């Protein structure tokens, strides 16, 4: 005949103890579960001290850490320091997930550390899995190894309790004045908790709507609502607030139903005492806090995942656009080269000089286009690694703007528009000339690209100790929701299939302006054009 597996559960929370009993019962194995609800009783049971002289040594101990009188670590020390007990495997079930608690517990000799899930359904499943592992996979030591006379270990110092950081607002929903007075008496010695009492569910819900509530003690027999309906309404209004159900003669069966319906814990009134009540409140608050922390971590993880997915999509789009931008001039360059080679290979007559000049000019333009694209990619690399350095010198901004307009004359002519310069006085400052040329060229190029052939204005002026550069077009404009993101890498306000580019110009422009301790901003309305305004300090910032 198979002998029962002896298990000692050291757990002060009745709900967890009942769920553990149910979960182990589903294992289909013959398990004899003994339950004690504090650390001193656990040591007395294991050492067969009164009133546990006839206790059977367990095959396995399931040990909570947060216990009254003697905590779980002290019990674990006792087990490992007592020759007649040290062979017994100990599985720690704790709501703490901190690395320090895990390390300390394993350091004291725990065989397994399991973090209690915040949901009771998950807790039930975890206990079932733990039971199946230890009772079917693991070979447990027989109790006969635990022989010898019981001995009393040397006393260990008590670990200090962690004080509450802020007073807890406890709402008691109870219509019986005697029961309410009893709860008030139990909680009165604890200044960390403030108790408010309401006699009906309606009054309690109104109070919770107007005041902060950290934990609810809910009687199920209220004048205006009974049983499960009371809990459902309270959970609906306070979905993240822990609720401890107070049951009457119905006992633990109804309490377990309430736990599965959303209560954090339940207490039977006929077994209620001050220690059990205060520990249940603290335990429920701890579980609710862990649940909120888990939800917050999941939310942050979801945000991080979404950002990563967006970054991957952005990267893929950039690679697609960059491949197109690189391939286009290369294709044109290759075609022009082939046409030149064909002209040179013609026998009997010399190739047309003007035709060769046009083709070599076209090849030169495509080479410049490739060079600009490669320079932009290199600039992004330097900016990403912080390697872009400024080479400052005295720069006259008006003259620089005029030179940029002249350089872009082919693009101006191709756009069908014009670029005018308004610069009433010279504006001189201590800047990086090459990088400022990039700023002006990038802004003018964008204005010509999106300006729909309408006039573009470039304004240079001095305002106090700053130089101001304004580029204004009268083209398609930018939607308000796009105006912030156009300064990010690989971003654009217009579809890539309609306009060329890889979305780097404004990003590089902003980084150059920021490196000069300046600012850049845009004002725009769809159909009315865009105005980009750059402000640069005239002198180097200390």
HELIX and SHEET records of a PDB file:
HELIX    1   1 UNK A   14  UNK A   25  1                                  12    
HELIX    2   2 UNK A   39  UNK A   47  1                                   9    
HELIX    3   3 UNK A   72  UNK A   81  1                                  10    
HELIX    4   4 UNK A   99  UNK A  107  1                                   9    
HELIX    5   5 UNK A  120  UNK A  132  1                                  13    
HELIX    6   6 UNK A  133  UNK A  137  3                                   5    
HELIX    7   7 UNK A  143  UNK A  145  5                                   3    
HELIX    8   8 UNK A  177  UNK A  188  1                                  12    
HELIX    9   9 UNK A  201  UNK A  210  1                                  10    
HELIX   10  10 UNK A  227  UNK A  237  1                                  11    
HELIX   11  11 UNK A  252  UNK A  260  1                                   9    
HELIX   12  12 UNK A  269  UNK A  271  5                                   3    
HELIX   13  13 UNK A  274  UNK A  345  1                                  72    
HELIX   14  14 UNK A  353  UNK A  385  1                                  33    
HELIX   15  15 UNK A  397  UNK A  407  1                                  11    
HELIX   16  16 UNK A  409  UNK A  415  1                                   7    
HELIX   17  17 UNK A  433  UNK A  450  1                                  18    
HELIX   18  18 UNK A  480  UNK A  482  5                                   3    
HELIX   19  19 UNK A  485  UNK A  487  5                                   3    
HELIX   20  20 UNK A  505  UNK A  515  1                                  11    
SHEET    1   A 5 UNK A  31  UNK A  36  0                                        
SHEET    2   A 5 UNK A   5  UNK A  10  1                                        
SHEET    3   A 5 UNK A  60  UNK A  64  1                                        
SHEET    4   A 5 UNK A  89  UNK A  94  1                                        
SHEET    5   A 5 UNK A 112  UNK A 115  1                                        
SHEET    1   B 5 UNK A 193  UNK A 198  0                                        
SHEET    2   B 5 UNK A 168  UNK A 173  1                                        
SHEET    3   B 5 UNK A 215  UNK A 219  1                                        
SHEET    4   B 5 UNK A 242  UNK A 247  1                                        
SHEET    5   B 5 UNK A 265  UNK A 268  1                                        
SHEET    1   C 2 UNK A 221  UNK A 222  0                                        
SHEET    2   C 2 UNK A 225  UNK A 226 -1                                        
SHEET    1   D 2 UNK A 392  UNK A 396  0                                        
SHEET    2   D 2 UNK A 428  UNK A 432 -1                                        
SHEET    1   E 5 UNK A 419  UNK A 422  0                                        
SHEET    2   E 5 UNK A 456  UNK A 463  1                                        
SHEET    3   E 5 UNK A 466  UNK A 472 -1                                        
SHEET    4   E 5 UNK A 529  UNK A 537 -1                                        
SHEET    5   E 5 UNK A 519  UNK A 525 -1                                        
END                                                                             
